[in-house]
């Protein structure tokens, strides 16, 4: 006698999720990408009625009083949208940065790393260059103009105290590429003062800005760049900067364009992530497909950020009752492929 009514599954899984509207704005459908096979877990709570009149308990009735349906979803797609789920955050938002100058004072310790920060002590990231590291005691002069071709800087202030061989720093001109530490080659005038430098001045002719005078620290001798992406420099042990103190850092930030990448995630910004989900099981190269359609609550339940394997994180999806629907706990639909014989 042949065995009918069989439907063995060798299946893959895909999960699609749409968050609930935010301020009436309908949210996009997310494809969570590569996920492990997703197994439903049904936690059944029941009550039982027993009759002991014969001297031995006998079960005479049982009722299910609660069903908890959950899914553990291990996801290998760490896109910004998915990371927002992992960190219990609102959807990602844009993060941009202009190619501009940072000029700020912060605490530094000799021999240790210094991470460039803004005025609120927030880390700044992604720099084109560090133009200068300057003790706060260094005298500054107002720049009138910078001429790249002649390698000259004119100050409106009297900078005649500068000497050949002094290390100076340019900051804040109309061309951020001028920023840098240069060596004085010649000084003429007492205000205006013309300073000629040894090195080629980067960028274009410009106006305005500040010249920091003798005493700017020398890269490679007193300080070194560790990681421009992270804005990390180090004050070298044994250099002339030997006592912890405030120090000025002039650096050029790289441009980060608004490319719709939605780069900024604010962890722990929400207390719930709810919405509509569709878990699709596909078999035989998508010849047969089924979908569990449901309303769920998502919460992160683990992660594995790895170097020797693909990183992943795990979400727990808990099925919720949706009183607005006829089938309040969703549906399981065979929507593609033949169903097995009925007997």
C-alpha positions as CSV (number, residue, x, y, z in Angstrom):
1,X,0.0,0.0,0.0
2,X,1.6,3.3,-1.0
3,X,2.2,6.0,1.6
4,X,0.4,9.2,0.6
5,X,-0.3,12.5,2.4
6,X,3.5,13.0,2.8
7,X,5.1,16.4,2.5
8,X,8.8,16.1,3.6
9,X,10.5,19.5,3.9
10,X,14.1,20.5,3.1
11,X,13.7,24.2,3.4
12,X,15.3,27.6,3.6
13,X,13.9,30.5,5.5
14,X,13.5,34.2,4.8
15,X,12.0,36.9,7.1
16,X,10.4,40.1,6.0
17,X,9.4,42.7,8.7
18,X,7.7,46.1,8.7
19,X,7.7,48.2,11.9
20,X,4.6,49.8,13.1
21,X,4.0,53.3,11.7
22,X,5.9,56.1,13.4
23,X,3.8,59.3,13.7
24,X,1.5,57.8,11.1
25,X,4.4,57.4,8.7
26,X,4.3,53.9,7.1
27,X,7.7,52.2,7.5
28,X,9.4,50.2,4.8
29,X,9.5,46.4,4.5
30,X,12.9,45.0,5.6
31,X,14.4,41.8,4.2
32,X,16.5,40.6,7.0
33,X,18.8,38.8,4.5
34,X,20.7,35.6,5.2
35,X,19.2,33.9,8.3
36,X,19.5,30.4,9.7
37,X,16.6,28.0,9.4
38,X,13.9,29.4,11.7
39,X,12.1,26.9,14.0
40,X,8.8,27.7,15.7
41,X,8.7,27.1,19.4
42,X,5.2,26.6,20.9
43,X,4.9,26.8,24.6
44,X,1.6,25.3,25.7
45,X,0.1,26.1,29.0
46,X,-2.8,23.8,30.0
47,X,-5.0,22.9,32.9
48,X,-6.1,19.4,33.8
49,X,-9.2,18.1,35.6
50,X,-8.7,14.9,37.6
51,X,-11.2,12.7,39.3
52,X,-10.1,10.7,42.3
53,X,-13.4,9.1,43.4
54,X,-12.1,5.6,42.7
55,X,-9.1,6.1,44.9
56,X,-6.8,6.7,42.0
57,X,-6.5,10.0,40.1
58,X,-7.9,9.8,36.6
59,X,-7.5,12.6,34.0
60,X,-10.9,13.4,32.7
61,X,-10.4,16.7,30.9
62,X,-7.7,19.1,29.7
63,X,-7.8,22.6,28.3
64,X,-5.2,24.7,26.7
65,X,-5.3,28.1,28.4
66,X,-2.3,29.8,26.8
67,X,-0.1,29.4,23.7
68,X,3.2,31.2,23.3
69,X,4.6,31.1,19.8
70,X,8.2,32.3,19.3
71,X,10.9,32.1,16.7
72,X,14.7,32.4,17.3
73,X,16.1,34.2,14.2
74,X,19.9,34.1,13.7
75,X,20.8,36.7,11.1
76,X,24.1,37.2,9.3
77,X,23.1,40.5,7.7
78,X,24.5,43.3,9.8
79,X,23.2,46.1,7.7
80,X,22.3,49.4,9.5
81,X,18.6,48.6,9.5
82,X,19.3,45.2,11.1
83,X,21.7,46.6,13.6
84,X,19.0,49.0,14.7
85,X,16.9,45.9,15.6
86,X,19.9,44.4,17.3
87,X,20.5,47.5,19.5
88,X,16.8,48.2,20.2
89,X,16.9,51.4,18.3
90,X,14.7,53.5,16.1
91,X,15.5,53.2,12.4
92,X,18.9,54.5,11.3
93,X,19.2,58.2,10.4
94,X,21.7,60.1,8.2
95,X,25.2,60.9,9.4
96,X,27.1,63.4,7.4
97,X,30.3,65.4,7.8
98,X,31.8,68.2,5.7
99,X,35.4,68.6,4.7
100,X,36.3,71.2,7.3
101,X,38.7,72.1,10.0
102,X,38.7,71.1,13.6
103,X,40.6,73.3,15.9
104,X,40.2,72.5,19.6
105,X,42.0,72.2,22.9
106,X,41.9,69.0,24.9
107,X,43.9,67.1,27.6
108,X,46.9,65.1,26.5
109,X,49.3,62.7,28.3
110,X,52.8,62.1,27.1
111,X,53.3,58.6,25.8
112,X,49.6,57.9,25.5
113,X,47.0,58.1,22.8
114,X,44.9,61.2,22.1
115,X,41.6,60.8,20.4
116,X,40.5,64.0,18.8
117,X,37.2,65.2,20.3
118,X,34.8,68.1,19.7
119,X,33.9,70.8,22.3
120,X,31.5,68.4,24.0
121,X,34.1,65.7,24.4
122,X,32.5,63.6,21.7
123,X,34.9,61.6,19.5
124,X,35.4,62.9,15.9
125,X,36.1,60.3,13.2
126,X,37.5,60.2,9.7
127,X,40.2,62.7,9.1
128,X,42.2,63.6,6.0
129,X,45.2,64.9,8.0
130,X,46.4,66.2,11.4
131,X,47.8,69.6,10.5
132,X,49.3,70.6,13.8
133,X,49.7,69.9,17.5
134,X,50.3,73.1,19.4
135,X,51.0,74.0,23.1
136,X,48.4,76.4,24.4
137,X,51.3,78.8,25.3
138,X,52.2,79.4,21.7
139,X,51.5,83.0,20.4
140,X,49.0,83.4,17.6
141,X,48.8,86.0,14.8
142,X,46.0,87.0,12.4
143,X,46.6,86.0,8.8
144,X,45.9,88.4,6.0
145,X,46.7,86.1,3.1
146,X,48.4,82.9,2.0
147,X,50.1,82.7,-1.4
148,X,50.9,79.2,-2.3
149,X,53.2,79.9,-5.3
150,X,55.6,82.0,-3.2
151,X,55.1,79.9,0.0
152,X,54.4,83.1,1.9
153,X,52.0,84.0,4.7
154,X,51.3,87.7,5.5
155,X,50.0,88.5,9.0
156,X,48.4,91.8,10.0
157,X,50.0,91.4,13.5
158,X,53.7,91.9,14.1
159,X,55.2,88.5,13.8
160,X,58.8,89.7,13.4
161,X,59.8,87.8,16.6
162,X,59.7,84.6,14.5
163,X,63.1,83.2,13.5
164,X,64.3,81.0,10.7
165,X,63.8,77.3,11.6
166,X,60.8,78.0,13.9
167,X,57.9,75.6,13.4
168,X,54.6,77.4,12.8
169,X,51.0,76.2,12.0
170,X,48.4,77.6,9.7
171,X,44.7,77.3,10.7
172,X,41.3,78.6,9.7
173,X,42.0,80.1,6.2
174,X,39.5,80.1,3.4
175,X,41.1,76.9,2.2
176,X,41.2,74.1,4.7
177,X,44.0,72.4,2.7
178,X,46.4,75.2,3.8
179,X,46.3,73.8,7.3
180,X,49.6,72.3,8.2
181,X,52.9,72.7,10.2
182,X,55.6,74.6,8.3
183,X,59.2,75.6,8.9
184,X,60.1,79.4,8.8
185,X,62.6,80.2,6.1
186,X,62.5,84.1,6.2
187,X,60.7,86.8,8.1
188,X,60.3,90.5,6.9
189,X,58.2,93.4,8.2
190,X,56.8,94.3,11.6
191,X,53.1,94.3,10.9
192,X,52.2,93.4,8.4
193,X,54.8,90.6,8.5
194,X,55.6,88.3,5.6
195,X,56.8,84.8,6.5
196,X,58.3,82.6,3.9
197,X,58.3,78.8,4.7
198,X,60.5,76.0,3.5
199,X,57.7,73.5,2.6
200,X,55.2,73.7,-0.2
201,X,51.9,75.1,1.2
202,X,49.1,72.7,0.3
203,X,45.8,74.0,-1.2
204,X,45.1,77.3,-3.0
205,X,45.7,80.9,-2.3
206,X,43.6,82.0,0.6
207,X,42.8,84.7,3.2
208,X,42.0,85.0,6.9
209,X,42.8,82.5,9.6
210,X,45.4,82.2,12.3
211,X,49.1,81.5,12.4
212,X,50.4,79.8,15.5
213,X,54.0,80.9,16.1
214,X,57.2,79.3,17.3
215,X,56.8,76.2,19.4
216,X,54.4,74.1,17.3
217,X,55.3,70.4,17.9
218,X,57.1,68.4,15.3
219,X,55.4,65.3,13.8
220,X,57.5,62.2,14.0
221,X,59.6,63.7,16.9
222,X,57.0,64.8,19.4
223,X,53.8,63.3,18.1
224,X,52.7,60.8,15.5
225,X,49.5,59.8,13.7
226,X,48.2,56.4,14.8
227,X,44.9,56.1,12.9
228,X,43.4,59.0,10.9
229,X,40.0,57.1,10.5
230,X,39.7,57.1,14.3
231,X,41.3,60.5,14.9
232,X,44.1,58.9,17.0
233,X,47.5,60.5,17.6
234,X,50.1,59.7,20.2
235,X,52.4,62.1,22.1
236,X,55.7,60.3,21.9
237,X,57.4,59.3,25.1
238,X,60.7,61.2,25.6
239,X,59.7,64.1,23.3
240,X,59.6,67.7,24.3
241,X,55.9,67.3,25.4
242,X,56.8,65.7,28.7
243,X,54.1,66.8,31.2
244,X,50.4,66.2,30.8
245,X,48.6,69.4,29.9
246,X,46.0,70.9,27.6
247,X,47.1,71.0,24.0
248,X,45.6,72.4,20.7
249,X,45.0,70.0,17.8
250,X,44.3,71.3,14.3
251,X,43.0,68.7,11.9
252,X,41.1,68.3,8.6
253,X,37.9,66.3,8.7
254,X,37.0,64.1,5.7
255,X,33.7,64.6,4.0
256,X,31.1,62.0,4.6
257,X,28.3,62.3,2.0
258,X,24.6,61.8,2.5
259,X,24.4,58.7,0.4
260,X,21.2,57.4,1.9
261,X,23.3,54.8,3.8
262,X,21.6,55.9,7.0
263,X,24.8,55.5,9.1
264,X,23.7,56.7,12.5
265,X,22.1,54.2,15.0
266,X,21.2,55.3,18.5
267,X,21.1,52.2,20.7
268,X,18.5,51.5,23.3
269,X,16.3,54.3,22.0
270,X,13.0,52.3,22.1
271,X,11.4,49.9,24.5
272,X,9.5,47.9,21.9
273,X,9.8,46.9,18.3
274,X,6.5,45.6,16.9
275,X,5.2,45.1,13.5
276,X,4.0,42.8,10.8
277,X,6.2,39.8,9.7
278,X,6.2,37.2,7.0
279,X,8.3,34.2,7.5
280,X,8.8,32.3,4.2
281,X,9.8,28.7,3.9
282,X,11.0,27.8,0.4
283,X,11.7,24.3,-0.9
284,X,13.0,22.7,-4.1
285,X,14.5,25.9,-5.5
286,X,11.4,27.9,-4.7
287,X,9.1,25.4,-6.4
288,X,7.2,25.0,-3.1
289,X,6.7,27.9,-0.8
290,X,4.8,28.6,2.4
291,X,4.4,31.7,4.5
292,X,3.7,32.3,8.2
293,X,2.1,35.7,8.3
294,X,1.9,37.2,11.8
295,X,2.1,40.3,14.0
296,X,5.3,40.1,16.2
297,X,7.3,41.7,18.8
298,X,11.1,41.6,18.2
299,X,13.8,41.7,20.8
300,X,17.6,41.0,20.5
301,X,18.7,37.9,22.3
302,X,22.4,37.5,21.4
303,X,25.2,38.2,19.0
304,X,28.5,36.7,17.8
305,X,30.8,39.3,16.3
306,X,33.6,37.1,14.9
307,X,36.8,37.2,12.9
308,X,37.0,33.5,11.9
309,X,33.4,33.0,10.8
310,X,30.6,35.2,9.6
311,X,29.2,37.4,12.3
312,X,25.6,37.2,13.3
313,X,23.0,38.2,15.8
314,X,19.8,36.6,17.1
315,X,16.4,38.1,17.4
316,X,13.4,36.5,19.3
317,X,10.1,37.1,17.5
318,X,7.1,36.6,19.7
319,X,3.7,36.3,17.9
320,X,1.1,38.8,19.1
321,X,-2.6,38.8,18.9
322,X,-4.0,41.3,16.4
323,X,-7.6,42.1,17.3
324,X,-8.0,44.1,14.0
325,X,-7.7,40.9,12.0
326,X,-10.2,38.1,11.4
327,X,-7.4,35.5,12.1
328,X,-6.0,37.2,15.1
329,X,-2.8,35.1,15.4
330,X,-2.1,35.3,11.7
331,X,-2.0,32.6,9.1
332,X,0.2,29.9,7.7
333,X,-0.3,29.7,3.9
334,X,0.8,27.1,1.3
335,X,0.8,29.6,-1.6
336,X,3.1,27.8,-4.2
337,X,3.4,24.2,-5.2
338,X,1.2,21.2,-5.0
339,X,-0.1,20.0,-1.7
340,X,0.2,16.3,-0.9
341,X,-2.6,13.8,-1.4
342,X,-5.2,13.9,1.3
343,X,-5.0,10.3,2.1
